[in-house]
Amino acid sequence: MEWECVVVGAGAAQHQRRTQPGRARRKTIVIDADDPSNRASGVVGGLLGFDQRRPDDLYAAGR
């Protein structure tokens, strides 16, 4: 299968990068290790709606 867009990582920073191609009906694949780098952090910083919340809360909301 051919892809028009490849997004590496499924974290918060990549959310916009995977949403826009989908809205444009582009064949998009997301490649992720399922090993969040900020899971060890106590809180997420600077993310609208999730500032100072636990990373697990962000991942749960996205599922």
VEXDO-813566 format. One record per atom (N, C-alpha, C): residue in one letter; atom name; residue number from 0; x, y, z. Coordinates in steps of 0.05 Angstrom, whole numbers. Layout:
% residues N
atom code = a, site = CA, pos = NUM, X = X, Y = Y, Z = Z
...
***
This chain:
% residues 63
atom code = m, site = N, pos = 0, X = 17, Y = -24, Z = 0
atom code = m, site = CA, pos = 0, X = 0, Y = 0, Z = 0
atom code = m, site = C, pos = 0, X = 18, Y = 25, Z = 0
atom code = e, site = N, pos = 1, X = 9, Y = 45, Z = -14
atom code = e, site = CA, pos = 1, X = 24, Y = 70, Z = -14
atom code = e, site = C, pos = 1, X = 11, Y = 90, Z = 5
atom code = w, site = N, pos = 2, X = 29, Y = 106, Z = 18
atom code = w, site = CA, pos = 2, X = 20, Y = 126, Z = 36
atom code = w, site = C, pos = 2, X = 27, Y = 154, Z = 25
atom code = e, site = N, pos = 3, X = 9, Y = 173, Z = 30
atom code = e, site = CA, pos = 3, X = 15, Y = 200, Z = 22
atom code = e, site = C, pos = 3, X = 27, Y = 217, Z = 44
atom code = c, site = N, pos = 4, X = 23, Y = 207, Z = 69
atom code = c, site = CA, pos = 4, X = 34, Y = 221, Z = 92
atom code = c, site = C, pos = 4, X = 42, Y = 200, Z = 113
atom code = v, site = N, pos = 5, X = 66, Y = 203, Z = 124
atom code = v, site = CA, pos = 5, X = 75, Y = 186, Z = 146
atom code = v, site = C, pos = 5, X = 81, Y = 204, Z = 170
atom code = v, site = N, pos = 6, X = 68, Y = 198, Z = 192
atom code = v, site = CA, pos = 6, X = 72, Y = 212, Z = 217
atom code = v, site = C, pos = 6, X = 87, Y = 194, Z = 236
atom code = v, site = N, pos = 7, X = 110, Y = 203, Z = 246
atom code = v, site = CA, pos = 7, X = 126, Y = 187, Z = 264
atom code = v, site = C, pos = 7, X = 121, Y = 198, Z = 292
atom code = g, site = N, pos = 8, X = 108, Y = 181, Z = 309
atom code = g, site = CA, pos = 8, X = 101, Y = 188, Z = 336
atom code = g, site = C, pos = 8, X = 72, Y = 195, Z = 338
atom code = a, site = N, pos = 9, X = 60, Y = 187, Z = 360
atom code = a, site = CA, pos = 9, X = 31, Y = 191, Z = 364
atom code = a, site = C, pos = 9, X = 26, Y = 208, Z = 389
atom code = g, site = N, pos = 10, X = 45, Y = 224, Z = 396
atom code = g, site = CA, pos = 10, X = 42, Y = 242, Z = 420
atom code = g, site = C, pos = 10, X = 26, Y = 267, Z = 413
atom code = a, site = N, pos = 11, X = 24, Y = 283, Z = 434
atom code = a, site = CA, pos = 11, X = 9, Y = 308, Z = 431
atom code = a, site = C, pos = 11, X = 19, Y = 326, Z = 409
atom code = a, site = N, pos = 12, X = 45, Y = 328, Z = 406
atom code = a, site = CA, pos = 12, X = 57, Y = 345, Z = 386
atom code = a, site = C, pos = 12, X = 50, Y = 336, Z = 358
atom code = q, site = N, pos = 13, X = 46, Y = 311, Z = 354
atom code = q, site = CA, pos = 13, X = 40, Y = 300, Z = 328
atom code = q, site = C, pos = 13, X = 10, Y = 300, Z = 321
atom code = h, site = N, pos = 14, X = -6, Y = 307, Z = 341
atom code = h, site = CA, pos = 14, X = -35, Y = 306, Z = 337
atom code = h, site = C, pos = 14, X = -44, Y = 323, Z = 312
atom code = q, site = N, pos = 15, X = -35, Y = 347, Z = 310
atom code = q, site = CA, pos = 15, X = -42, Y = 364, Z = 287
atom code = q, site = C, pos = 15, X = -31, Y = 352, Z = 261
atom code = r, site = N, pos = 16, X = -8, Y = 341, Z = 262
atom code = r, site = CA, pos = 16, X = 5, Y = 329, Z = 238
atom code = r, site = C, pos = 16, X = -10, Y = 305, Z = 228
atom code = r, site = N, pos = 17, X = -25, Y = 291, Z = 245
atom code = r, site = CA, pos = 17, X = -40, Y = 268, Z = 235
atom code = r, site = C, pos = 17, X = -69, Y = 275, Z = 230
atom code = t, site = N, pos = 18, X = -79, Y = 296, Z = 242
atom code = t, site = CA, pos = 18, X = -107, Y = 304, Z = 238
atom code = t, site = C, pos = 18, X = -111, Y = 318, Z = 211
atom code = q, site = N, pos = 19, X = -94, Y = 336, Z = 204
atom code = q, site = CA, pos = 19, X = -98, Y = 352, Z = 179
atom code = q, site = C, pos = 19, X = -97, Y = 334, Z = 154
atom code = p, site = N, pos = 20, X = -78, Y = 316, Z = 151
atom code = p, site = CA, pos = 20, X = -79, Y = 300, Z = 126
atom code = p, site = C, pos = 20, X = -104, Y = 282, Z = 125
atom code = g, site = N, pos = 21, X = -113, Y = 273, Z = 148
atom code = g, site = CA, pos = 21, X = -138, Y = 257, Z = 148
atom code = g, site = C, pos = 21, X = -162, Y = 273, Z = 139
atom code = r, site = N, pos = 22, X = -163, Y = 298, Z = 148
atom code = r, site = CA, pos = 22, X = -185, Y = 315, Z = 139
atom code = r, site = C, pos = 22, X = -184, Y = 321, Z = 109
atom code = a, site = N, pos = 23, X = -159, Y = 321, Z = 99
atom code = a, site = CA, pos = 23, X = -155, Y = 326, Z = 70
atom code = a, site = C, pos = 23, X = -158, Y = 300, Z = 54
atom code = r, site = N, pos = 24, X = -166, Y = 278, Z = 68
atom code = r, site = CA, pos = 24, X = -170, Y = 252, Z = 56
atom code = r, site = C, pos = 24, X = -145, Y = 240, Z = 43
atom code = r, site = N, pos = 25, X = -123, Y = 245, Z = 57
atom code = r, site = CA, pos = 25, X = -97, Y = 233, Z = 48
atom code = r, site = C, pos = 25, X = -93, Y = 207, Z = 62
atom code = k, site = N, pos = 26, X = -81, Y = 188, Z = 48
atom code = k, site = CA, pos = 26, X = -74, Y = 162, Z = 60
atom code = k, site = C, pos = 26, X = -51, Y = 167, Z = 80
atom code = t, site = N, pos = 27, X = -58, Y = 165, Z = 106
atom code = t, site = CA, pos = 27, X = -38, Y = 171, Z = 127
atom code = t, site = C, pos = 27, X = -34, Y = 147, Z = 145
atom code = i, site = N, pos = 28, X = -9, Y = 143, Z = 152
atom code = i, site = CA, pos = 28, X = -1, Y = 123, Z = 171
atom code = i, site = C, pos = 28, X = 14, Y = 136, Z = 194
atom code = v, site = N, pos = 29, X = 8, Y = 126, Z = 218
atom code = v, site = CA, pos = 29, X = 22, Y = 136, Z = 242
atom code = v, site = C, pos = 29, X = 39, Y = 113, Z = 252
atom code = i, site = N, pos = 30, X = 65, Y = 118, Z = 256
atom code = i, site = CA, pos = 30, X = 84, Y = 99, Z = 267
atom code = i, site = C, pos = 30, X = 92, Y = 108, Z = 294
atom code = d, site = N, pos = 31, X = 87, Y = 90, Z = 314
atom code = d, site = CA, pos = 31, X = 93, Y = 97, Z = 342
atom code = d, site = C, pos = 31, X = 103, Y = 73, Z = 357
atom code = a, site = N, pos = 32, X = 122, Y = 78, Z = 375
atom code = a, site = CA, pos = 32, X = 133, Y = 56, Z = 391
atom code = a, site = C, pos = 32, X = 116, Y = 49, Z = 415
atom code = d, site = N, pos = 33, X = 95, Y = 64, Z = 421
atom code = d, site = CA, pos = 33, X = 77, Y = 60, Z = 444
atom code = d, site = C, pos = 33, X = 93, Y = 60, Z = 470
atom code = d, site = N, pos = 34, X = 113, Y = 79, Z = 471
atom code = d, site = CA, pos = 34, X = 130, Y = 82, Z = 494
atom code = d, site = C, pos = 34, X = 133, Y = 112, Z = 499
atom code = p, site = N, pos = 35, X = 112, Y = 125, Z = 510
atom code = p, site = CA, pos = 35, X = 113, Y = 154, Z = 512
atom code = p, site = C, pos = 35, X = 137, Y = 165, Z = 528
atom code = s, site = N, pos = 36, X = 150, Y = 184, Z = 516
atom code = s, site = CA, pos = 36, X = 175, Y = 194, Z = 529
atom code = s, site = C, pos = 36, X = 168, Y = 211, Z = 553
atom code = n, site = N, pos = 37, X = 144, Y = 222, Z = 555
atom code = n, site = CA, pos = 37, X = 138, Y = 239, Z = 578
atom code = n, site = C, pos = 37, X = 121, Y = 225, Z = 599
atom code = r, site = N, pos = 38, X = 118, Y = 199, Z = 597
atom code = r, site = CA, pos = 38, X = 102, Y = 184, Z = 616
atom code = r, site = C, pos = 38, X = 115, Y = 186, Z = 644
atom code = a, site = N, pos = 39, X = 141, Y = 188, Z = 645
atom code = a, site = CA, pos = 39, X = 154, Y = 190, Z = 671
atom code = a, site = C, pos = 39, X = 151, Y = 218, Z = 684
atom code = s, site = N, pos = 40, X = 142, Y = 237, Z = 668
atom code = s, site = CA, pos = 40, X = 138, Y = 264, Z = 678
atom code = s, site = C, pos = 40, X = 114, Y = 265, Z = 696
atom code = g, site = N, pos = 41, X = 115, Y = 283, Z = 715
atom code = g, site = CA, pos = 41, X = 92, Y = 286, Z = 733
atom code = g, site = C, pos = 41, X = 68, Y = 299, Z = 720
atom code = v, site = N, pos = 42, X = 74, Y = 319, Z = 702
atom code = v, site = CA, pos = 42, X = 52, Y = 334, Z = 689
atom code = v, site = C, pos = 42, X = 59, Y = 342, Z = 660
atom code = v, site = N, pos = 43, X = 39, Y = 347, Z = 645
atom code = v, site = CA, pos = 43, X = 42, Y = 358, Z = 618
atom code = v, site = C, pos = 43, X = 43, Y = 388, Z = 620
atom code = g, site = N, pos = 44, X = 61, Y = 401, Z = 606
atom code = g, site = CA, pos = 44, X = 63, Y = 430, Z = 608
atom code = g, site = C, pos = 44, X = 57, Y = 444, Z = 581
atom code = g, site = N, pos = 45, X = 41, Y = 465, Z = 582
atom code = g, site = CA, pos = 45, X = 36, Y = 482, Z = 559
atom code = g, site = C, pos = 45, X = 17, Y = 471, Z = 538
atom code = l, site = N, pos = 46, X = 2, Y = 450, Z = 543
atom code = l, site = CA, pos = 46, X = -16, Y = 439, Z = 524
atom code = l, site = C, pos = 46, X = -44, Y = 448, Z = 531
atom code = l, site = N, pos = 47, X = -57, Y = 464, Z = 514
atom code = l, site = CA, pos = 47, X = -83, Y = 475, Z = 520
atom code = l, site = C, pos = 47, X = -103, Y = 453, Z = 529
atom code = g, site = N, pos = 48, X = -115, Y = 457, Z = 552
atom code = g, site = CA, pos = 48, X = -134, Y = 438, Z = 562
atom code = g, site = C, pos = 48, X = -122, Y = 416, Z = 579
atom code = f, site = N, pos = 49, X = -96, Y = 413, Z = 578
atom code = f, site = CA, pos = 49, X = -83, Y = 392, Z = 593
atom code = f, site = C, pos = 49, X = -59, Y = 402, Z = 609
atom code = d, site = N, pos = 50, X = -56, Y = 429, Z = 610
atom code = d, site = CA, pos = 50, X = -33, Y = 440, Z = 625
atom code = d, site = C, pos = 50, X = -34, Y = 432, Z = 654
atom code = q, site = N, pos = 51, X = -12, Y = 422, Z = 664
atom code = q, site = CA, pos = 51, X = -8, Y = 413, Z = 691
atom code = q, site = C, pos = 51, X = -25, Y = 389, Z = 699
atom code = r, site = N, pos = 52, X = -32, Y = 373, Z = 679
atom code = r, site = CA, pos = 52, X = -46, Y = 347, Z = 684
atom code = r, site = C, pos = 52, X = -27, Y = 325, Z = 678
atom code = r, site = N, pos = 53, X = -33, Y = 301, Z = 688
atom code = r, site = CA, pos = 53, X = -15, Y = 278, Z = 684
atom code = r, site = C, pos = 53, X = -16, Y = 269, Z = 655
atom code = p, site = N, pos = 54, X = 7, Y = 260, Z = 644
atom code = p, site = CA, pos = 54, X = 7, Y = 250, Z = 617
atom code = p, site = C, pos = 54, X = -13, Y = 227, Z = 612
atom code = d, site = N, pos = 55, X = -17, Y = 210, Z = 632
atom code = d, site = CA, pos = 55, X = -37, Y = 188, Z = 628
atom code = d, site = C, pos = 55, X = -65, Y = 199, Z = 623
atom code = d, site = N, pos = 56, X = -72, Y = 223, Z = 634
atom code = d, site = CA, pos = 56, X = -98, Y = 235, Z = 629
atom code = d, site = C, pos = 56, X = -100, Y = 242, Z = 599
atom code = l, site = N, pos = 57, X = -79, Y = 253, Z = 588
atom code = l, site = CA, pos = 57, X = -78, Y = 261, Z = 560
atom code = l, site = C, pos = 57, X = -82, Y = 236, Z = 542
atom code = y, site = N, pos = 58, X = -67, Y = 215, Z = 548
atom code = y, site = CA, pos = 58, X = -69, Y = 191, Z = 531
atom code = y, site = C, pos = 58, X = -96, Y = 178, Z = 534
atom code = a, site = N, pos = 59, X = -108, Y = 178, Z = 558
atom code = a, site = CA, pos = 59, X = -134, Y = 167, Z = 561
atom code = a, site = C, pos = 59, X = -155, Y = 182, Z = 545
atom code = a, site = N, pos = 60, X = -153, Y = 209, Z = 545
atom code = a, site = CA, pos = 60, X = -172, Y = 225, Z = 530
atom code = a, site = C, pos = 60, X = -170, Y = 221, Z = 500
atom code = g, site = N, pos = 61, X = -146, Y = 213, Z = 491
atom code = g, site = CA, pos = 61, X = -142, Y = 209, Z = 462
atom code = g, site = C, pos = 61, X = -151, Y = 182, Z = 452
atom code = r, site = N, pos = 62, X = -156, Y = 164, Z = 470
atom code = r, site = CA, pos = 62, X = -164, Y = 137, Z = 461
atom code = r, site = C, pos = 62, X = -193, Y = 134, Z = 456
***
